Every structure is written in C-alpha cells, then in structure tokens.
Amino acid sequence: MTNGHTESKPLSKGEIFDLLRNQRRRYVVQYLKQDERPVELGDLAQQVAAWEYETTLEGVTPEQRKRVYTTLQQTHLPKMDQAGILTFDSDQGLIQSTDRTRDISIYLEIVPGYEFAWRELYLSLGAISCALVAALWVGVYPLTTVPALAWTALIATTFTLTAAAHIYYERNMRLGHGEQPPELSYGADD
C-alpha cells in the first residue's frame, strides 16, 4: 500500500484530536481495531453507514452506503493516511491499520454526558475511611464493638471492589472493545 505519511514524526495531541473529532473517522478506527487485516473500502463503508444510520448491515440503503463510501474515499481516508493512522491504497480500495492506529487508543475513550463521577466516589470513600479511622482512634461507641481488623478489611475490600468496577467500566468505553463504537452504546452525540 502506498501512502504519503511519515510515521517517524509523532503527531501532537492537537493533530490527533483534530483528526478524530469527526465521528466517521472514529468509526473507521473502531472498525480497524476489530480486525487488523486489510479491509476493503466497500466493507468499511457498509459498516460505518450501519453505525451512522443505526441499522444493520443489511438495512443500509445503497444511497447511505454511497454517501459514506464517497466521503471516506475522497476526504477521511486520505487525511488519516497522511497522518499515518492507517494506510489507504486508493487504487485497490484497501485500508489497513498501522502502529499509530493502536497508539491513539488513549485519545479515543468515550466520555458520555452522564459519566459516573469516579473521582468523587474515590474522594468520598477516602473521606469516609478517614472519618472511620478517626472515630475508632478516639473510641467512638458503637464502632469499637467491631474489631479494628474487620473495619480494615471492610475498607480494603470496598476500595478493591470499587477499583475493579472502575477498570471494567473503563475497558468497555474504549474503541475496538465491542462490536460497535461505545458512543452508540452510550448514546453520545458528535
């Protein structure tokens, strides 16, 4: 495949965000992260159209597919190829991921409008734990009826389970994780 990018020059955060601010380009990355083999432009356009129009592959109309196909071919894929996010062979209609496709994952985590406030949860758990430790230190009844080791185990277990839930949630919010982009699963708009 031929392309005009220079992978040795790293992209700035601004360049990455500029390239990926478009939903269609994010959908391209989602598709490429699912299967790292070269993909045909027609197959890519069909899937992107299905995601955009919230339908099945079979439910995509020829007009919808053509609209997506044309803009991918003429605008989005050449721009992404130039940046090294993928390689696009316009003569053969083949697209393939690059090392940069995988490297930009950190910039593609989707944060829905109703994002759970993990920082506030951790801060609250920390404050409650500190208050509990202080109450136990000064001997506040009825807290002292439970052994200190049991309170320690409760605090450690609470933080561990919360962190595990956080990790699980974050993994489900990354592109390439599921069969469809996270922004479709969580209803975020572009």
Salt bridges, closest charged atoms under 4 A:
GLU15 OE2 - LYS9 NZ 3.72
ASP18 OD1 - ARG21 NH1 3.05
ASP18 OD2 - LYS79 NZ 3.97
ASP35 OD2 - ARG37 NH2 2.60
GLU36 OE1 - ARG102 NH1 3.48
GLU52 OE2 - ARG24 NE 2.43
ASP99 OD1 - ARG102 NH2 2.41
GLU109 OE2 - ARG174 NE 2.99
GLU170 OE2 - HIS166 NE2 3.45
GLU183 OE1 - ARG26 NH2 2.82
ASP190 OD1 - ARG26 NH2 2.67
